[in-house]
Each structure stands twice: as structure tokens, then as C-alpha cells.
């Protein structure tokens, strides 16, 4: 018992030190970057506001949500705090400005996070289609994967094509160099990551897992995650020469050996560092590699930071 208490005291000190490291970095270096003062007048239509004929797919900094379909997971005040990573519905996330959704499913077509399941994938599809019907130029990256420990839903590709076929951008490396206007009227880049089925093939309505890469590490230490994100992002080619999307997640993860197991208080250790990370990308000359930037509990400021950098790229300021 004593050894366990000593371990937790040491752990808490380490977390406090890492939070202090990020605070001091922000104090000394600031959070300004090209486009940091830009704020979209209409987040629901922010891509349209940047001119679809001018903006290329590989110039966009895509604001993403981590575990997007967890707003109603579990039982409120009981199990939900251990699995919830977003408080907004899929539709409200999109209206706020989210342009990449991270959806995990089980064999029953239920959205899930680990062993906990929530609503049907139909709810996600309905919200996506509602948003598309209300906008004209917004492109969405829809990542759907079979969650770890589960098997693929039967005939899932067929189901997705029936529901979303008219909006799907087909797998093609040339898409990255095209403008949004050249992609329209197609609206969804759907990346399907099955566990048991064959991956989508070139020319398919779906994109295979290699088109969305990341280097996720399992830690609840904010500075450790922050530095890891910078390290792995720096190893990627610039977006101008890349034929895949690369994701950075501004999140940390509860650990089983720590008394704090609820998602929100843990991820809050890094949540406010969204702008700091972009500023550090410029300081390290790797801002030209940033492309998909995801977070838990997305908010307006995170979206604005991504849109601001996108605007700066289009205007030749970044």
C-alpha cells in the first residue's frame, strides 16, 4: 500500500512538472503564428469563405475530433466520463467547423469506444447528410474504423456506399493537388479501416488506412505527448509533396495505474495548447507538414487556429 501511494505521489509530481513545462514554453515563446489573428465569420461554411477555387486540398489544416461519436456514450455521470471525448453531436461538431471525424464501429454497426457502445452508425450518417444538405462547399474527411477487439460489420462497404455514394470522393492520389472546386460536388473523403476485410482498392469510393497516418502514443503526460507530436510531425514530408493525410492529436489518455481515469480532466492537461503547438511548428520550421489536427472536446478557438493557418497558406503568408 505504501509503495503504491509513493508511486502516485511521484506520478502527480511528474504531471505537475510537465504542465509547468508547457506553461513556461507558452510564456517564453507565445502562441502567435501566421494567421493566428484570423477568425472565420461563419465557421459552418469556413471552407467556402476561403474560396473553393483557390484552396487546394493539401493546403487545408483540417480541424478534427478524436473519438467523434462519444457524446452520448455510456450512462451519464456513471460510465460516460470514462469514455466521452466529445460533448457535441456529430452535426454540431461539423457546424462548429470540424472537418475530420474519427468514428469507431463494432460488428453491430454501433459506434463505440473500446468495449462501450453508443448509437448506431445511422445517427452519424444522418448528421453528416444533414450538414451536407445545408452547405455547398464544405469537404469532410470521414474516418471509419472497426474498433480494436471487434470484427467488421457485415457488408459494411455496401452499406456505406448505399448511404453516401453520391457524395464520396474516390480514392485517387491526384486529389491532394486539386482545389476544393475541382472536387465538388463530391463532399466526403471516406477512409475505411476494416480489421478483417480487404482494404479499399485504388479507384474505390473508399480510401485505405494508408491515406490517414499518425503516430499516437499512449500517455497521460502532456509535455511528453506535445514533444512526441513535434518529433513525429517533423519526420513527415511537407504537405505539398505528400500523398496521404497525417494527423496530430492534441490529446492525452487516462492510464489504468493513475487514480484519475475520467477523460476530461486528463485531456485538459494539453487541451489549451492547440495554438502553442502550431507556434512551435513554426519555431521548428515544420509548419509546412501540419495537416490534420485533432482534439478532444473541440471548441471555437481550436477551429479558428486551424482555419487561420489555412488562410495564411492560401494568402502566401505561411
Residue pairs with C-beta under 8 A, 6 or more apart in sequence:
7 257
8 258
8 259
11 257
11 258
14 221
15 220
15 221
15 222
15 269
17 223
18 221
18 222
18 223
18 224
18 269
19 222
19 223
19 269
21 223
22 222
22 223
22 226
22 270
22 273
22 276
25 276
25 280
26 273
26 276
29 276
29 279
29 280
29 283
30 279
31 275
31 276
31 278
31 279
32 279
33 275
33 278
33 279
33 281
33 282
33 287
33 308
33 309
33 312
33 318
34 282
34 309
34 312
34 317
34 318
35 307
35 308
35 309
35 310
35 311
35 312
35 313
35 315
35 317
35 318
36 275
36 278
36 279
36 305
36 308
36 309
37 308
38 304
38 307
38 308
38 311
38 312
39 304
39 307
39 308
40 46
40 49
40 97
40 303
40 304
40 307
41 49
42 48
42 49
43 95
43 96
43 97
43 300
43 303
43 304
43 307
44 94
44 95
44 96
44 97
44 134
44 135
44 138
45 135
45 136
45 137
45 138
46 97
46 138
46 303
46 307
47 55
47 60
47 99
47 137
47 138
47 139
47 180
48 135
48 136
48 137
48 138
50 307
50 310
50 311
50 314
51 314
52 137
52 179
52 180
52 181
52 184
53 179
53 180
53 181
54 179
54 314
55 179
55 180
55 310
55 314
56 176
56 177
56 178
56 179
56 180
57 139
57 175
57 176
57 177
57 178
57 179
57 180
57 183
58 176
58 177
58 239
58 240
58 242
58 291
59 239
59 310
59 313
59 314
60 99
60 139
60 291
60 310
61 290
61 291
61 292
61 293
61 306
61 307
61 309
61 310
61 313
62 99
62 100
62 141
62 245
62 291
62 292
62 293
62 306
63 97
63 98
63 99
63 100
63 293
63 294
63 295
63 298
63 302
63 303
63 306
63 307
64 98
64 99
64 100
64 101
64 102
64 141
64 247
64 292
64 293
64 294
64 295
65 85
65 86
65 93
65 98
65 100
65 101
65 102
65 294
65 295
65 296
65 298
66 85
66 86
66 102
66 249
66 251
66 294
66 295
66 296
67 83
67 85
67 86
67 102
67 104
67 113
67 296
68 85
68 86
68 90
68 93
68 98
68 101
68 102
68 103
68 124
69 86
69 90
69 101
69 103
69 104
69 111
69 118
69 119
69 123
69 124
70 83
70 84
70 85
70 86
70 111
70 113
70 118
71 84
71 86
71 87
71 88
71 89
71 90
72 80
72 118
72 119
73 79
73 80
73 83
73 84
73 111
73 112
73 113
73 116
73 117
73 118
74 80
74 81
74 82
74 83
74 84
74 116
74 118
79 116
81 262
81 263
81 264
82 116
82 254
82 261
82 262
82 263
83 113
83 114
83 116
83 263
84 263
84 264
85 113
85 251
85 263
85 267
85 296
85 297
86 93
86 296
86 297
86 298
87 297
88 96
88 298
89 127
90 101
90 123
90 124
90 127
90 128
91 127
91 128
91 130
91 131
93 101
93 298
94 101
94 127
94 128
94 131
94 138
94 140
95 131
96 298
96 299
96 300
96 303
97 300
97 303
97 304
97 306
97 307
98 298
98 303
99 138
99 139
99 140
99 141
100 140
100 141
100 142
100 143
100 247
100 292
100 294
101 124
101 128
101 140
101 141
101 142
101 143
102 143
102 294
103 111
103 121
103 124
103 142
103 143
103 144
103 145
104 111
104 112
104 113
104 144
104 145
104 146
104 147
105 111
105 112
105 121
105 144
105 145
105 146
105 147
105 150
105 153
105 156
106 112
106 117
106 146
106 147
106 150
106 151
106 153
107 146
107 150
107 151
107 152
107 153
107 154
108 117
108 153
109 120
109 121
109 122
109 153
109 156
109 159
110 117
110 118
110 119
110 120
110 121
111 117
111 118
111 119
111 120
111 121
111 123
111 124
112 118
112 147
112 150
113 147
114 147
114 148
114 149
115 149
121 144
121 153
125 163
125 164
128 140
128 142
128 164
128 188
129 163
129 164
129 167
131 138
131 140
132 138
132 140
132 167
132 187
132 188
136 184
137 180
137 181
137 184
138 187
139 169
139 180
139 183
139 187
139 188
139 189
140 187
140 188
140 189
141 188
141 189
141 191
141 212
141 245
141 292
142 164
142 188
142 189
142 190
142 191
143 190
143 191
143 193
143 212
144 160
144 190
144 191
144 192
144 193
145 192
145 193
145 194
145 195
145 209
146 152
146 153
146 193
146 194
146 195
146 196
148 195
150 195
151 195
151 196
152 194
152 195
152 196
152 197
153 159
156 192
156 194
156 197
157 192
157 197
157 200
157 206
160 190
160 192
160 205
160 206
161 168
161 205
164 188
164 190
165 205
167 186
167 187
167 188
168 186
168 188
168 190
168 205
168 206
169 175
169 183
169 186
169 187
169 188
169 189
169 190
170 186
170 203
170 204
170 205
171 200
171 201
171 202
171 203
171 204
171 205
171 206
171 207
171 208
171 211
172 202
172 203
173 243
175 183
175 189
176 242
176 243
189 207
190 205
190 206
190 207
191 206
191 207
191 208
191 209
191 211
191 212
191 245
192 199
192 200
192 206
192 207
192 208
193 199
193 208
193 209
199 208
199 209
200 206
200 207
200 208
201 208
210 244
211 243
211 244
211 245
212 244
212 245
212 246
212 247
212 292
213 244
213 245
213 246
213 247
214 232
214 246
214 247
214 248
214 249
215 228
215 232
216 249
217 224
217 225
217 228
218 253
218 255
219 225
219 228
219 252
219 253
219 255
220 252
220 253
220 254
220 255
220 258
220 260
220 266
220 269
221 252
222 252
222 269
222 270
222 273
225 251
225 252
225 270
226 270
226 273
226 277
226 280
229 248
229 249
229 250
229 277
230 277
230 280
230 281
230 284
230 286
232 248
233 246
233 248
233 281
233 286
233 289
233 290
234 284
234 286
234 289
236 242
236 246
236 289
237 289
238 288
238 289
239 288
239 289
239 290
239 291
240 288
242 291
245 291
245 292
246 289
246 291
246 292
247 291
247 292
247 293
247 294
248 277
248 290
248 292
248 293
248 294
249 294
249 295
250 270
250 271
250 273
250 274
250 277
250 293
250 294
250 295
250 296
250 302
251 267
251 270
251 271
251 294
251 295
251 296
252 266
252 267
252 269
252 270
253 266
253 267
254 260
254 261
254 262
254 263
254 266
260 266
263 296
264 296
264 297
267 296
267 297
271 295
271 296
271 297
274 293
274 295
274 301
274 302
274 305
275 301
275 305
277 293
278 287
278 290
278 293
278 305
278 309
281 287
281 289
281 290
282 318
287 309
287 318
288 318
290 309
293 302
293 305
293 306
295 302
309 318
312 318
